[in-house]
């Protein structure tokens, strides 16, 4: 189930297929404030109806349906299900490029080494 909007998104592990397809450089980018673009439309604490529906879909299809509010219109604060985000500043940090040697058939060790470099660079940002 989704976390409340004020909490920052955690650094998620980067899937392995992403790295072998990289060309010459990886540029790590991280944006702060994206979680605040869509506040939750309903409370989803443990035991609520919304939480039970989300957990049901999470078990069935592996995805918890978000119930969010987009921006308001005509002086309304927010409209549930509106796909247009609220006005909220997003701060994007762009890290230094990471050089990726062109390897025809990368091994898992090569991919893991690059993954560690990306994670270190992301934490230094």
N, C-alpha and C positions, 0 to 999 in steps of 0.2 A: 504494500500500500504506500502511496506517496507520502512524503514528509511534509510538515507544515511549511508554508512559503518562507518564513524568515530564516530557516536553516540553510547554510551554504551547501551546494552539492558536493558530495565526497569525490575524491579522485578515484575514478573507476578504472579497473584494469583494461588495457587496450588489447583488443582481440588480435591474435597472431596473424591472420590473413592480411591485416593492414600493413604490416612491415615489409613483407617481400615485394609488394607492389609499389613501394616508394621508389622514386627515381634517383635524384642526387642529394636532395636536402629535405629534412623534416623541419618544419617551423612550428614549435610548440605555441599554442594559443590557448588562453584561459579567460573566460568571461565571468565577471561577478555581477550579480543582480538579476540573472535570468529567472531564478525561482520566484522573484517578486513580480514578474509580469502577469502572472495568472494566480490570483488568490483562490483558495479552495472554496467551492460553493457551499459545501456542507462540512460539518465536523465529522471526522472519521476516527474517533478514538475507538479503542477495542470494545467490542460489544454493540456498537451502533449498527443500524440497518445498512448504512452506506459502507461501513467497513466489512460487514458480512458479504455484501454484494461484490466488493472489490476482491476479497479473499476467495470467493467462489470462482470468479473469472481468472484469478491468478493461478488457481489449481487446475482449472480446465484448459486454459489456452496459454498460460505463462505470462499473462499481461494483466495488470490491474487497471481498470478503466478509471481515468482521472475525471473528477467532477470539478470543473473550474469555472471561474467568472472572468470574462474578458472586460474590455473597457465599457464604460457606460455611454449612454447617448441621451441627448436632450435633458441634461442635468440629473440623470439617474446615476447612482454610484457605480453599479456594475450589473451586467446582464449575464445570468448563468448560461454557460455553453457558447458564449460569443467567442469566435476564434481570433478576434482582433485584440492584441495585448493592451494592458493598461500602459499609461505613460509612466515610465520609471527609468532612471538612468542605468545604463549598463556600462561597466568599466571593463575594457578588454585589454589584457596584458599580452604582448607578443614577445616571446623569448628569442634568444639567438638561434640561428639556424644550426642544425646538427648535420654534419656531413655523413652521407650514407655511401659507402663504397658499393660500386655495382658488382654484385655477386650473382652469377648466373643461376646457381642452385644453392641458395642459402640453407645452412643447417639450423637446427633449433638453437644451437649455441650462439650462432651469429645473430639470430633474431632476438634471443634473450639479452645479448650484450647491448643491442640497439634499444631494446625496451628499457633496460636499466638506465641508459643514457637519457632517454626521454623522461623517465620518472624523476631522475636527479634534476634535470633542467626545469621540470614543472614545479618541483618543490622549491627551487631557488628563485622562482619568479615571485 
